[in-house]
Amino acid sequence: MTETILAQAVGTKADQWRERIAEQERTVVSVKQFCKQHGLTEYSFYAWRKRLRKPAPVRFALVERGVLPGPSTETSLELVLTSGERLRIAAGVDAATLRTVLEALRG
């Protein structure tokens, strides 16, 4: 339970920094001036900006291969995400489309 609370706190802090960074980018004020106006340190601003720009790793809980029961019998690969969601990939899927989907999952 402590881990959940900690994860929520970190998520909230990351959300706050994400909004601050976006706000600074919408203004014509320099980072130095923005930080001074908002009582922030430049070090923290740049550290959070760097941290938030890193793509999050995609983590999969399980990869099953084979024909799955259901409406589509053409599914040749199913990715089960750690959230429990399933991504079914049909045989012959366009590689560019698959790359786009995987990039969306990372972001």
N, CA, C and O atoms as CSV, one atom per row, in Angstrom:
chain,resi,resn,atom,element,x,y,z
A,1,MET,N,N,0.824,-1.188,0.000
A,1,MET,CA,C,0.000,0.000,0.000
A,1,MET,C,C,0.872,1.257,0.000
A,1,MET,O,O,0.556,2.240,-0.670
A,2,THR,N,N,1.962,1.216,0.751
A,2,THR,CA,C,2.876,2.348,0.776
A,2,THR,C,C,3.424,2.622,-0.616
A,2,THR,O,O,3.581,3.778,-1.011
A,3,GLU,N,N,3.715,1.554,-1.365
A,3,GLU,CA,C,4.227,1.714,-2.727
A,3,GLU,C,C,3.204,2.401,-3.612
A,3,GLU,O,O,3.566,3.221,-4.455
A,4,THR,N,N,1.924,2.076,-3.432
A,4,THR,CA,C,0.865,2.693,-4.219
A,4,THR,C,C,0.786,4.181,-3.926
A,4,THR,O,O,0.692,4.994,-4.846
A,5,ILE,N,N,0.825,4.539,-2.658
A,5,ILE,CA,C,0.777,5.948,-2.268
A,5,ILE,C,C,1.995,6.675,-2.811
A,5,ILE,O,O,1.881,7.792,-3.316
A,6,LEU,N,N,3.162,6.047,-2.709
A,6,LEU,CA,C,4.384,6.652,-3.222
A,6,LEU,C,C,4.296,6.826,-4.735
A,6,LEU,O,O,4.687,7.870,-5.257
A,7,ALA,N,N,3.797,5.839,-5.434
A,7,ALA,CA,C,3.659,5.926,-6.893
A,7,ALA,C,C,2.700,7.046,-7.271
A,7,ALA,O,O,2.937,7.760,-8.246
A,8,GLN,N,N,1.615,7.209,-6.508
A,8,GLN,CA,C,0.665,8.277,-6.788
A,8,GLN,C,C,1.311,9.639,-6.539
A,8,GLN,O,O,1.094,10.583,-7.300
A,9,ALA,N,N,2.102,9.736,-5.477
A,9,ALA,CA,C,2.774,11.003,-5.172
A,9,ALA,C,C,3.769,11.355,-6.264
A,9,ALA,O,O,3.850,12.511,-6.679
A,10,VAL,N,N,4.528,10.373,-6.733
A,10,VAL,CA,C,5.492,10.626,-7.799
A,10,VAL,C,C,4.757,11.017,-9.072
A,10,VAL,O,O,5.175,11.935,-9.777
A,11,GLY,N,N,3.659,10.320,-9.369
A,11,GLY,CA,C,2.860,10.644,-10.537
A,11,GLY,C,C,2.333,12.064,-10.463
A,11,GLY,O,O,2.333,12.783,-11.462
A,12,THR,N,N,1.885,12.473,-9.281
A,12,THR,CA,C,1.372,13.822,-9.094
A,12,THR,C,C,2.490,14.839,-9.287
A,12,THR,O,O,2.292,15.870,-9.931
A,13,LYS,N,N,3.646,14.556,-8.738
A,13,LYS,CA,C,4.784,15.466,-8.883
A,13,LYS,C,C,5.198,15.561,-10.354
A,13,LYS,O,O,5.477,16.649,-10.858
A,14,ALA,N,N,5.233,14.416,-11.032
A,14,ALA,CA,C,5.578,14.416,-12.455
A,14,ALA,C,C,4.554,15.210,-13.248
A,14,ALA,O,O,4.918,15.945,-14.166
A,15,ASP,N,N,3.279,15.072,-12.906
A,15,ASP,CA,C,2.230,15.827,-13.589
A,15,ASP,C,C,2.409,17.328,-13.361
A,15,ASP,O,O,2.232,18.129,-14.279
A,16,GLN,N,N,2.760,17.699,-12.133
A,16,GLN,CA,C,2.986,19.114,-11.827
A,16,GLN,C,C,4.146,19.661,-12.656
A,16,GLN,O,O,4.059,20.751,-13.220
A,17,TRP,N,N,5.222,18.899,-12.722
A,17,TRP,CA,C,6.380,19.355,-13.493
A,17,TRP,C,C,6.074,19.373,-14.985
A,17,TRP,O,O,6.532,20.260,-15.704
A,18,ARG,N,N,5.311,18.407,-15.446
A,18,ARG,CA,C,4.930,18.380,-16.865
A,18,ARG,C,C,4.164,19.654,-17.218
A,18,ARG,O,O,4.386,20.244,-18.276
A,19,GLU,N,N,3.271,20.074,-16.337
A,19,GLU,CA,C,2.484,21.295,-16.563
A,19,GLU,C,C,3.377,22.535,-16.489
A,19,GLU,O,O,3.244,23.447,-17.305
A,20,ARG,N,N,4.286,22.568,-15.513
A,20,ARG,CA,C,5.205,23.716,-15.410
A,20,ARG,C,C,6.047,23.867,-16.674
A,20,ARG,O,O,6.204,24.969,-17.199
A,21,ILE,N,N,6.582,22.755,-17.152
A,21,ILE,CA,C,7.432,22.777,-18.347
A,21,ILE,C,C,6.625,23.229,-19.553
A,21,ILE,O,O,7.101,24.028,-20.360
A,22,ALA,N,N,5.411,22.723,-19.678
A,22,ALA,CA,C,4.548,23.132,-20.790
A,22,ALA,C,C,4.221,24.616,-20.700
A,22,ALA,O,O,4.192,25.315,-21.713
A,23,GLU,N,N,3.976,25.092,-19.485
A,23,GLU,CA,C,3.678,26.513,-19.292
A,23,GLU,C,C,4.864,27.376,-19.707
A,23,GLU,O,O,4.689,28.395,-20.375
A,24,GLN,N,N,6.060,26.974,-19.316
A,24,GLN,CA,C,7.252,27.742,-19.688
A,24,GLN,C,C,7.431,27.760,-21.197
A,24,GLN,O,O,7.806,28.785,-21.766
A,25,GLU,N,N,7.165,26.626,-21.856
A,25,GLU,CA,C,7.329,26.548,-23.307
A,25,GLU,C,C,6.317,27.423,-24.042
A,25,GLU,O,O,6.582,27.866,-25.159
A,26,ARG,N,N,5.161,27.677,-23.428
A,26,ARG,CA,C,4.133,28.528,-24.050
A,26,ARG,C,C,4.458,30.013,-23.901
A,26,ARG,O,O,3.880,30.850,-24.594
A,27,THR,N,N,5.368,30.334,-23.010
A,27,THR,CA,C,5.697,31.744,-22.768
A,27,THR,C,C,6.939,32.139,-23.569
A,27,THR,O,O,7.619,31.300,-24.161
A,28,VAL,N,N,7.205,33.422,-23.566
A,28,VAL,CA,C,8.425,33.919,-24.215
A,28,VAL,C,C,9.502,34.184,-23.172
A,28,VAL,O,O,10.561,34.729,-23.484
A,29,VAL,N,N,9.226,33.799,-21.941
A,29,VAL,CA,C,10.143,34.019,-20.826
A,29,VAL,C,C,11.208,32.925,-20.832
A,29,VAL,O,O,10.912,31.766,-21.122
A,30,SER,N,N,12.443,33.296,-20.511
A,30,SER,CA,C,13.519,32.313,-20.435
A,30,SER,C,C,13.278,31.373,-19.257
A,30,SER,O,O,12.489,31.668,-18.359
A,31,VAL,N,N,13.966,30.247,-19.278
A,31,VAL,CA,C,13.844,29.282,-18.182
A,31,VAL,C,C,14.288,29.943,-16.876
A,31,VAL,O,O,13.662,29.751,-15.834
A,32,LYS,N,N,15.348,30.705,-16.935
A,32,LYS,CA,C,15.870,31.374,-15.739
A,32,LYS,C,C,14.813,32.310,-15.142
A,32,LYS,O,O,14.564,32.287,-13.937
A,33,GLN,N,N,14.199,33.128,-15.993
A,33,GLN,CA,C,13.171,34.051,-15.515
A,33,GLN,C,C,11.935,33.294,-15.007
A,33,GLN,O,O,11.369,33.651,-13.974
A,34,PHE,N,N,11.526,32.268,-15.723
A,34,PHE,CA,C,10.360,31.474,-15.340
A,34,PHE,C,C,10.571,30.860,-13.958
A,34,PHE,O,O,9.689,30.915,-13.101
A,35,CYS,N,N,11.741,30.281,-13.754
A,35,CYS,CA,C,12.039,29.647,-12.463
A,35,CYS,C,C,12.035,30.677,-11.332
A,35,CYS,O,O,11.535,30.414,-10.238
A,36,LYS,N,N,12.598,31.845,-11.611
A,36,LYS,CA,C,12.644,32.905,-10.596
A,36,LYS,C,C,11.222,33.355,-10.242
A,36,LYS,O,O,10.908,33.558,-9.069
A,37,GLN,N,N,10.367,33.510,-11.254
A,37,GLN,CA,C,8.991,33.948,-11.030
A,37,GLN,C,C,8.163,32.920,-10.254
A,37,GLN,O,O,7.249,33.283,-9.514
A,38,HIS,N,N,8.489,31.642,-10.427
A,38,HIS,CA,C,7.706,30.582,-9.800
A,38,HIS,C,C,8.389,29.942,-8.591
A,38,HIS,O,O,7.895,28.953,-8.049
A,39,GLY,N,N,9.513,30.500,-8.173
A,39,GLY,CA,C,10.211,29.984,-6.998
A,39,GLY,C,C,10.791,28.595,-7.197
A,39,GLY,O,O,10.795,27.778,-6.276
A,40,LEU,N,N,11.281,28.331,-8.400
A,40,LEU,CA,C,11.861,27.028,-8.738
A,40,LEU,C,C,13.349,27.183,-8.977
A,40,LEU,O,O,13.825,28.274,-9.292
A,41,THR,N,N,14.081,26.095,-8.828
A,41,THR,CA,C,15.498,26.147,-9.180
A,41,THR,C,C,15.650,25.703,-10.632
A,41,THR,O,O,14.927,24.830,-11.112
A,42,GLU,N,N,16.592,26.315,-11.307
A,42,GLU,CA,C,16.858,25.923,-12.695
A,42,GLU,C,C,17.296,24.460,-12.758
A,42,GLU,O,O,16.929,23.733,-13.682
A,43,TYR,N,N,18.074,24.041,-11.780
A,43,TYR,CA,C,18.535,22.649,-11.751
A,43,TYR,C,C,17.345,21.685,-11.763
A,43,TYR,O,O,17.312,20.733,-12.543
A,44,SER,N,N,16.367,21.946,-10.886
A,44,SER,CA,C,15.183,21.082,-10.823
A,44,SER,C,C,14.408,21.116,-12.129
A,44,SER,O,O,13.945,20.083,-12.612
A,45,PHE,N,N,14.268,22.304,-12.697
A,45,PHE,CA,C,13.535,22.443,-13.953
A,45,PHE,C,C,14.166,21.586,-15.050
A,45,PHE,O,O,13.489,20.803,-15.716
A,46,TYR,N,N,15.475,21.753,-15.223
A,46,TYR,CA,C,16.163,21.008,-16.282
A,46,TYR,C,C,16.190,19.505,-15.996
A,46,TYR,O,O,16.070,18.692,-16.913
A,47,ALA,N,N,16.345,19.143,-14.729
A,47,ALA,CA,C,16.366,17.718,-14.376
A,47,ALA,C,C,15.019,17.075,-14.676
A,47,ALA,O,O,14.969,15.981,-15.238
A,48,TRP,N,N,13.924,17.740,-14.309
A,48,TRP,CA,C,12.596,17.190,-14.579
A,48,TRP,C,C,12.295,17.173,-16.082
A,48,TRP,O,O,11.680,16.234,-16.589
A,49,ARG,N,N,12.726,18.197,-16.772
A,49,ARG,CA,C,12.483,18.230,-18.226
A,49,ARG,C,C,13.193,17.062,-18.902
A,49,ARG,O,O,12.627,16.414,-19.782
A,50,LYS,N,N,14.420,16.796,-18.495
A,50,LYS,CA,C,15.161,15.672,-19.056
A,50,LYS,C,C,14.487,14.353,-18.690
A,50,LYS,O,O,14.333,13.472,-19.536
A,51,ARG,N,N,14.091,14.223,-17.445
A,51,ARG,CA,C,13.456,12.992,-16.966
A,51,ARG,C,C,12.142,12.718,-17.712
A,51,ARG,O,O,11.865,11.579,-18.088
A,52,LEU,N,N,11.346,13.752,-17.921
A,52,LEU,CA,C,10.046,13.577,-18.563
A,52,LEU,C,C,10.150,13.376,-20.071
A,52,LEU,O,O,9.202,12.891,-20.690
A,53,ARG,N,N,11.260,13.732,-20.664
A,53,ARG,CA,C,11.434,13.535,-22.101
A,53,ARG,C,C,11.874,12.120,-22.456
A,53,ARG,O,O,11.779,11.705,-23.611
A,54,LYS,N,N,12.355,11.382,-21.460
A,54,LYS,CA,C,12.775,10.001,-21.714
A,54,LYS,C,C,11.535,9.151,-21.969
A,54,LYS,O,O,10.568,9.226,-21.211
A,55,PRO,N,N,11.554,8.354,-23.013
A,55,PRO,CA,C,10.397,7.492,-23.258
A,55,PRO,C,C,10.312,6.401,-22.190
A,55,PRO,O,O,11.321,5.822,-21.789
A,56,ALA,N,N,9.112,6.141,-21.752
A,56,ALA,CA,C,8.897,5.089,-20.755
A,56,ALA,C,C,9.048,3.732,-21.427
A,56,ALA,O,O,8.607,3.546,-22.561
A,57,PRO,N,N,9.665,2.793,-20.738
A,57,PRO,CA,C,9.823,1.470,-21.339
A,57,PRO,C,C,8.478,0.765,-21.458
A,57,PRO,O,O,7.595,0.937,-20.618
A,58,VAL,N,N,8.337,-0.020,-22.499
A,58,VAL,CA,C,7.140,-0.824,-22.673
A,58,VAL,C,C,7.390,-2.148,-21.988
A,58,VAL,O,O,8.385,-2.821,-22.257
A,59,ARG,N,N,6.485,-2.515,-21.105
A,59,ARG,CA,C,6.644,-3.765,-20.368
A,59,ARG,C,C,5.458,-4.659,-20.673
A,59,ARG,O,O,4.302,-4.251,-20.558
A,60,PHE,N,N,5.758,-5.859,-21.054
A,60,PHE,CA,C,4.725,-6.833,-21.354
A,60,PHE,C,C,4.786,-7.937,-20.319
A,60,PHE,O,O,5.865,-8.375,-19.920
A,61,ALA,N,N,3.622,-8.380,-19.892
A,61,ALA,CA,C,3.569,-9.431,-18.901
A,61,ALA,C,C,3.718,-10.802,-19.537
A,61,ALA,O,O,4.309,-11.704,-18.944
A,62,LEU,N,N,3.187,-10.962,-20.736
A,62,LEU,CA,C,3.135,-12.278,-21.331
A,62,LEU,C,C,2.986,-12.139,-22.838
A,62,LEU,O,O,2.273,-11.258,-23.319
A,63,VAL,N,N,3.640,-12.983,-23.558
A,63,VAL,CA,C,3.475,-13.021,-25.005
A,63,VAL,C,C,3.048,-14.429,-25.370
A,63,VAL,O,O,3.754,-15.402,-25.106
A,64,GLU,N,N,1.870,-14.515,-25.986
A,64,GLU,CA,C,1.361,-15.803,-26.429
A,64,GLU,C,C,1.289,-15.794,-27.947
A,64,GLU,O,O,0.941,-14.784,-28.559
A,65,ARG,N,N,1.618,-16.914,-28.536
A,65,ARG,CA,C,1.553,-16.990,-29.979
A,65,ARG,C,C,0.654,-18.154,-30.352
A,65,ARG,O,O,0.725,-19.231,-29.761
A,66,GLY,N,N,-0.185,-17.920,-31.334
A,66,GLY,CA,C,-1.070,-18.983,-31.793
A,66,GLY,C,C,-2.442,-18.447,-32.129
A,66,GLY,O,O,-2.702,-17.252,-31.994
A,67,VAL,N,N,-3.299,-19.311,-32.557
A,67,VAL,CA,C,-4.657,-18.934,-32.900
A,67,VAL,C,C,-5.470,-18.852,-31.625
A,67,VAL,O,O,-5.444,-19.764,-30.799
A,68,LEU,N,N,-6.191,-17.754,-31.470
A,68,LEU,CA,C,-6.969,-17.524,-30.274
A,68,LEU,C,C,-8.455,-17.661,-30.576
A,68,LEU,O,O,-8.900,-17.294,-31.664
A,69,PRO,N,N,-9.214,-18.175,-29.644
A,69,PRO,CA,C,-10.652,-18.244,-29.859
A,69,PRO,C,C,-11.240,-16.847,-29.856
A,69,PRO,O,O,-10.747,-15.967,-29.149
A,70,GLY,N,N,-12.260,-16.638,-30.617
A,70,GLY,CA,C,-12.890,-15.322,-30.658
A,70,GLY,C,C,-13.330,-15.009,-32.065
A,70,GLY,O,O,-13.310,-15.867,-32.947
A,71,PRO,N,N,-13.731,-13.760,-32.266
A,71,PRO,CA,C,-14.281,-13.379,-33.569
A,71,PRO,C,C,-13.281,-13.493,-34.712
A,71,PRO,O,O,-13.673,-13.796,-35.839
A,72,SER,N,N,-12.016,-13.260,-34.452
A,72,SER,CA,C,-11.029,-13.307,-35.522
A,72,SER,C,C,-10.170,-14.556,-35.381
A,72,SER,O,O,-9.523,-14.756,-34.353
A,73,THR,N,N,-10.163,-15.383,-36.397
A,73,THR,CA,C,-9.322,-16.578,-36.363
A,73,THR,C,C,-7.989,-16.322,-37.044
A,73,THR,O,O,-7.152,-17.220,-37.134
A,74,GLU,N,N,-7.786,-15.088,-37.528
A,74,GLU,CA,C,-6.544,-14.755,-38.217
A,74,GLU,C,C,-5.482,-14.204,-37.283
A,74,GLU,O,O,-4.371,-13.919,-37.731
A,75,THR,N,N,-5.778,-14.047,-36.015
A,75,THR,CA,C,-4.809,-13.512,-35.074
A,75,THR,C,C,-3.645,-14.489,-34.930
A,75,THR,O,O,-3.843,-15.670,-34.644
A,76,SER,N,N,-2.437,-13.985,-35.131
A,76,SER,CA,C,-1.287,-14.866,-35.010
A,76,SER,C,C,-0.418,-14.518,-33.813
A,76,SER,O,O,0.473,-15.286,-33.449
A,77,LEU,N,N,-0.671,-13.356,-33.190
A,77,LEU,CA,C,0.129,-12.942,-32.041
A,77,LEU,C,C,-0.744,-12.104,-31.119
A,77,LEU,O,O,-1.501,-11.244,-31.569
A,78,GLU,N,N,-0.628,-12.365,-29.832
A,78,GLU,CA,C,-1.350,-11.566,-28.856
A,78,GLU,C,C,-0.381,-11.135,-27.780
A,78,GLU,O,O,0.303,-11.966,-27.182
A,79,LEU,N,N,-0.319,-9.828,-27.528
A,79,LEU,CA,C,0.510,-9.279,-26.456
A,79,LEU,C,C,-0.411,-8.947,-25.297
A,79,LEU,O,O,-1.415,-8.255,-25.466
A,80,VAL,N,N,-0.067,-9.442,-24.126
A,80,VAL,CA,C,-0.835,-9.139,-22.929
A,80,VAL,C,C,-0.013,-8.149,-22.111
A,80,VAL,O,O,1.074,-8.477,-21.636
A,81,LEU,N,N,-0.532,-6.953,-21.951
A,81,LEU,CA,C,0.176,-5.910,-21.232
A,81,LEU,C,C,0.053,-6.128,-19.731
A,81,LEU,O,O,-0.835,-6.853,-19.283
A,82,THR,N,N,0.920,-5.516,-18.960
A,82,THR,CA,C,0.883,-5.669,-17.506
A,82,THR,C,C,-0.426,-5.157,-16.931
A,82,THR,O,O,-0.818,-5.563,-15.837
A,83,SER,N,N,-1.104,-4.281,-17.640
A,83,SER,CA,C,-2.397,-3.760,-17.186
A,83,SER,C,C,-3.520,-4.759,-17.413
A,83,SER,O,O,-4.641,-4.549,-16.951
A,84,GLY,N,N,-3.224,-5.862,-18.133
A,84,GLY,CA,C,-4.234,-6.861,-18.431
A,84,GLY,C,C,-4.860,-6.685,-19.800
A,84,GLY,O,O,-5.584,-7.558,-20.279
A,85,GLU,N,N,-4.582,-5.558,-20.425
A,85,GLU,CA,C,-5.111,-5.324,-21.766
A,85,GLU,C,C,-4.396,-6.221,-22.761
A,85,GLU,O,O,-3.233,-6.579,-22.573
A,86,ARG,N,N,-5.108,-6.578,-23.822
A,86,ARG,CA,C,-4.556,-7.474,-24.831
A,86,ARG,C,C,-4.483,-6.759,-26.177
A,86,ARG,O,O,-5.406,-6.047,-26.573
A,87,LEU,N,N,-3.385,-6.964,-26.856
A,87,LEU,CA,C,-3.185,-6.414,-28.182
A,87,LEU,C,C,-3.061,-7.587,-29.135
A,87,LEU,O,O,-2.077,-8.325,-29.100
A,88,ARG,N,N,-4.058,-7.756,-29.982
A,88,ARG,CA,C,-4.053,-8.859,-30.941
A,88,ARG,C,C,-3.539,-8.353,-32.275
A,88,ARG,O,O,-4.026,-7.358,-32.811
A,89,ILE,N,N,-2.550,-9.055,-32.799
A,89,ILE,CA,C,-1.902,-8.648,-34.051
A,89,ILE,C,C,-2.196,-9.715,-35.091
A,89,ILE,O,O,-1.830,-10.880,-34.932
A,90,ALA,N,N,-2.860,-9.301,-36.149
A,90,ALA,CA,C,-3.249,-10.232,-37.201
A,90,ALA,C,C,-2.049,-10.583,-38.071
A,90,ALA,O,O,-1.089,-9.820,-38.180
A,91,ALA,N,N,-2.131,-11.741,-38.676
A,91,ALA,CA,C,-1.093,-12.171,-39.615
A,91,ALA,C,C,-1.057,-11.179,-40.772
A,91,ALA,O,O,-2.101,-10.730,-41.245
A,92,GLY,N,N,0.124,-10.844,-41.215
A,92,GLY,CA,C,0.278,-9.941,-42.356
A,92,GLY,C,C,0.107,-8.473,-42.022
A,92,GLY,O,O,-0.078,-7.661,-42.928
A,93,VAL,N,N,0.163,-8.104,-40.740
A,93,VAL,CA,C,0.013,-6.701,-40.377
A,93,VAL,C,C,1.156,-5.895,-40.985
A,93,VAL,O,O,2.287,-6.370,-41.084
A,94,ASP,N,N,0.843,-4.684,-41.383
A,94,ASP,CA,C,1.833,-3.785,-41.954
A,94,ASP,C,C,2.853,-3.402,-40.876
A,94,ASP,O,O,2.469,-2.971,-39.788
A,95,ALA,N,N,4.130,-3.553,-41.168
A,95,ALA,CA,C,5.190,-3.296,-40.194
A,95,ALA,C,C,5.165,-1.850,-39.695
A,95,ALA,O,O,5.397,-1.600,-38.513
A,96,ALA,N,N,4.887,-0.907,-40.584
A,96,ALA,CA,C,4.846,0.503,-40.183
A,96,ALA,C,C,3.705,0.753,-39.198
A,96,ALA,O,O,3.860,1.516,-38.245
A,97,THR,N,N,2.581,0.122,-39.426
A,97,THR,CA,C,1.438,0.266,-38.519
A,97,THR,C,C,1.772,-0.317,-37.153
A,97,THR,O,O,1.460,0.284,-36.125
A,98,LEU,N,N,2.394,-1.466,-37.141
A,98,LEU,CA,C,2.775,-2.095,-35.883
A,98,LEU,C,C,3.765,-1.216,-35.123
A,98,LEU,O,O,3.656,-1.072,-33.905
A,99,ARG,N,N,4.730,-0.628,-35.832
A,99,ARG,CA,C,5.680,0.287,-35.186
A,99,ARG,C,C,4.946,1.480,-34.567
A,99,ARG,O,O,5.275,1.905,-33.460
A,100,THR,N,N,3.961,2.014,-35.274
A,100,THR,CA,C,3.192,3.154,-34.774
A,100,THR,C,C,2.453,2.788,-33.505
A,100,THR,O,O,2.426,3.572,-32.557
A,101,VAL,N,N,1.853,1.611,-33.472
A,101,VAL,CA,C,1.127,1.154,-32.288
A,101,VAL,C,C,2.086,0.978,-31.119
A,101,VAL,O,O,1.780,1.394,-30.001
A,102,LEU,N,N,3.218,0.381,-31.356
A,102,LEU,CA,C,4.192,0.158,-30.275
A,102,LEU,C,C,4.739,1.488,-29.754
A,102,LEU,O,O,4.968,1.632,-28.553
A,103,GLU,N,N,4.950,2.453,-30.641
A,103,GLU,CA,C,5.410,3.772,-30.203
A,103,GLU,C,C,4.347,4.446,-29.331
A,103,GLU,O,O,4.671,5.102,-28.341
A,104,ALA,N,N,3.080,4.279,-29.707
A,104,ALA,CA,C,1.988,4.853,-28.922
A,104,ALA,C,C,1.942,4.228,-27.529
A,104,ALA,O,O,1.657,4.918,-26.550
A,105,LEU,N,N,2.214,2.956,-27.437
A,105,LEU,CA,C,2.232,2.285,-26.139
A,105,LEU,C,C,3.368,2.794,-25.268
A,105,LEU,O,O,3.233,2.873,-24.047
A,106,ARG,N,N,4.472,3.134,-25.885
A,106,ARG,CA,C,5.614,3.662,-25.128
A,106,ARG,C,C,5.326,5.048,-24.596
A,106,ARG,O,O,5.786,5.392,-23.507
A,107,GLY,N,N,4.595,5.836,-25.315
A,107,GLY,CA,C,4.321,7.227,-24.939
A,107,GLY,C,C,3.203,7.325,-24.043
A,107,GLY,O,O,2.838,8.426,-23.629
